[in-house]
Amino acid sequence: MDDVDDVDDVGGEDEMPEQDRSDSTEAGRRARFGALPERVRPEDMVEERPATPRDPARDAYDPDEWLVRYGL
């Protein structure tokens, strides 16, 4: 009769019951994702740098340069 009682315990001692497994899974999930990260302020998301002034010589028309580039 002792052999019949052992048949119910087919998995042995290594397997965890379903409830214990789900509890440990839930505890691991809560440890990893239990709290939201700190809020990032909009000021911290944007990098501000002063603009460089526009160089007026960059857009200046030079007829000699135009002639050298396109005419000769």
C-alpha positions in Angstrom: 0.0 0.0 0.0 2.9 2.4 0.5 3.7 2.2 -3.2 0.2 3.5 -4.1 0.7 6.6 -1.9 4.0 7.4 -3.7 2.3 7.4 -7.1 0.6 10.8 -6.3 4.0 12.4 -5.9 5.2 11.7 -9.5 7.2 14.9 -9.9 9.3 14.4 -6.8 10.5 17.0 -4.4 12.1 19.2 -7.0 8.9 20.7 -8.4 7.3 23.7 -6.7 3.5 23.8 -6.3 1.8 26.2 -8.8 0.9 28.7 -6.1 4.4 29.0 -4.8 5.8 29.4 -8.4 3.4 32.1 -9.2 4.1 33.9 -5.9 7.9 33.8 -6.6 7.3 35.0 -10.2 5.1 37.9 -8.9 7.7 38.8 -6.3 10.4 38.9 -8.9 8.3 41.0 -11.2 7.4 43.5 -8.4 11.1 43.8 -7.5 12.0 44.7 -11.0 9.0 46.7 -12.2 7.3 47.7 -8.9 8.0 51.4 -9.1 8.0 53.8 -12.0 11.3 55.6 -12.8 11.7 59.2 -11.7 9.9 61.7 -13.8 12.0 63.7 -16.3 11.3 67.3 -16.4 10.9 69.0 -19.8 13.8 71.4 -19.0 16.1 68.3 -18.6 15.1 66.9 -22.0 16.2 69.9 -24.1 19.8 71.0 -24.5 20.1 74.8 -24.8 23.0 76.4 -26.6 23.4 80.0 -27.6 22.9 80.6 -31.3 25.9 81.8 -33.3 25.4 85.1 -35.1 24.9 84.8 -38.8 28.1 85.6 -40.8 27.2 88.4 -43.3 30.2 87.5 -45.5 28.7 84.1 -46.1 25.8 85.4 -48.1 27.5 88.4 -49.7 27.5 88.4 -53.5 31.0 88.7 -55.0 30.8 89.1 -58.8 34.4 88.2 -59.3 34.0 84.9 -57.5 30.9 84.2 -59.5 32.8 84.8 -62.7 35.7 82.5 -61.6 33.4 79.7 -60.5 30.9 79.7 -63.4 32.3 81.8 -66.3 35.8 80.7 -66.8 
